[in-house]
Amino acid sequence: MLMTIFALLMASLLSFFSYELISYFQRKTTIQATEFNLQLVSHIIEQDFINLSMLAMTSSTNSSTNRMLNEYFRSSPASSAMGAIHAFTSLQEDFRVNRSNGYVRRLIVTDNEDKFIQVDNSVSASVPLTIHNLSQLTGLFPDVSEEWVRIIRDPFSLTQTIPFVMPIYGDRASHTGTVYLLASTNIITDKLKGYPLPSDSRLLLTLGSNSYEIQGDRILPITASYTVSPYEEDTASGSVTSVSLLENEAGDRMISVTYPIRKGVALSQTLMKGQFAPQWNIWLLLMIGVCLLVLASSGFITVYLTRTISLPVEKLKKRIDKIAQGNFLVDRNMEWNSELGDVGRGINRLSQDIVALMERRVADEKLRQELEYRMLQSQINPHFLYNTLNSIKWMATIQNATGIAEMTTSLSRLLRSVAKDMRKLVTLKEELSLLDDYFLIQNYRYGNKITMETAIEDERLLSGLIPRFTLQPLVENAIFHGVEPKGGGHIRLSVQRSGMNEIMIVLEDNGVGMSEAQIASILSKHAPDPEGLTTEGMGLRNVNERLRLTYSERYGISIESVLNEYTRMRILLPHLRTESPGRF
């Protein structure tokens, strides 16, 4: 049920978003198609405007026609007829070779006084133009420039025209007259005869600050007022195309796509919102099909998930409940060929591991009880050994054998520390005391041929903690592999501060030294044992590893040695005090 509701919800959301998406692309496609049509027509119209502008400019600026016109304007009445003929001939030749001359209603040049020349295509259909009615032409004033900014009626032919007015320049850029060109509005409407315009769209023309509507061959001024606002969607493909939103006084809204023909001249097409709506019937059929597909897919997915996930998960849950109740039997029926089958195999392995762990725990408990019993039995042995050593000590004292008494006392203290002291860390003072007992025994063994010197930089360092039996393997190595082969020697041990909170212990002997291979083997737990590295060397390696595991990789042993001269071993430790809380 929930899956069906979810499917219906998804289908509704999909329908909504698909409608919005189709509408968006419909709008974008329609606007871009309109933009392309406007662009194509505007480029053709622009070329005609350029041609007519060039025709007017040949009379206005430096050209042969301009020179003839200026000569005609400056000529006396007696010679003006010949000048007029020359100027007219040149002007007519410019008019004839211009590709857009078919759209010229009138081309007039005048000195704004009593001379003018006219070239046109509609003489027979117009009232004759004389110097007396010349002033009736709209916009024909001295020193006035006007380039395609409005539509006026030719007062002599009653046709719609677009004026182009500019001064005629003579020597030293002086104004000697005016060129006045009236272009037929057919320059625009002829290009739009095959334009694909929907019934609810309108074509608009902008000339300067004036707006017009194009209706077939007529161009009518727009009298209604519109509110123009930018259209937010980025739908136009060209950078010069503008898309805006128009709203009239009645509240009707439409989209206007505008493409510039030239500066001050633009062609626009309006689009009603109905043109953007996708075809409802097609969209409805599409959405019904999508909804049916979603519902069918949801039903199939529900059945599939029930068989492949819900039922297996329920079986796994029941099996876990049985394990929680103490049933650890293996169920092979849960080992399907799927990811949940991997979970089932894992649960079976877990059951087997729990059974094995319980059996091992029982066995370990039996072993622990047996070891505790043996420890109770063996406790008599250390006491017997201590008592025996004390008896030997007093017998040696009575017989005045001080060496035997000292060795027995040191050995007794060492054995007591090994047997009873279970601490992992001891103070440096205690470690040095045990080291003194060990060295005393070794010194008697070698006939007092070995000497050891201890130097403490700061007595406060003796309160620092060190792993138990760290120094004894170093001294043992210095004796057996350093000074013993030479028949005797000297060992010096110094304790000093290193950095802010670290202790450096240096042990140096003047024995036979160590090779680079021996040093590398001692400091590397993975290196093979070189020839000559015995249990004492292995003891150094173990001490080094123990220090690194206890503290960090920063700490441990470093060895410096020169064969037949000396061996210097350094131990770097953190200064942990007995009164400082720590993790050890």
PyMOL commands that set and color helices and strands:
alter all, ss='L'
color gray80, all
select helices_A, chain A and resi 2-60+64-74+80-97+101-103+134-136+171-173+186-192+273-275+280-324+332-334+339-378+380-398+402-420+428-445+459-463+471-486+516-523+535-550
alter helices_A, ss='H'
color red, helices_A
select strands_A, chain A and resi 104-110+116-119+146-147+152-153+160-169+175-184+203-207+210-215+218-221+226-230+242-248+253-262+265-272+425-427+450-456+465-467+489-498+502-509+556-562+566-574
alter strands_A, ss='S'
color yellow, strands_A
deselect
rebuild
show_as cartoon
